[in-house]
């Protein structure tokens, strides 16, 4: 499997290309790294290639906050500038005066 260079990075705010949710990236897998059952649960006509970066997001929609695992092809940059309300965001990141998220020292490797 060929590894692709990730288009997005930890701390960026992204939104799903199809579904109405957004979130902050907190981890990146160079290629698919979840269960086969998870992948098979995606409708076949929307199932992404496994050979691309996948992102772990502290995500939110209008109703709730959760952790999402999303393929690169399904993400676009969120340029709204609105803060992400997921409760893990403040514990993991600091938001600067430009609206960008930076990993807190206590969460860096």
Secondary structure, DSSP 8 states (H G I E B T S, - for coil): ------SS-TT-EEEESSSS-EEEEEEEESS--S-HHHHHTS-GGG---SSS-EEEEEEE-SS-EEEEEEEGGGEEE--S------HHHHHHEEE-TTS-EEE-GGG--
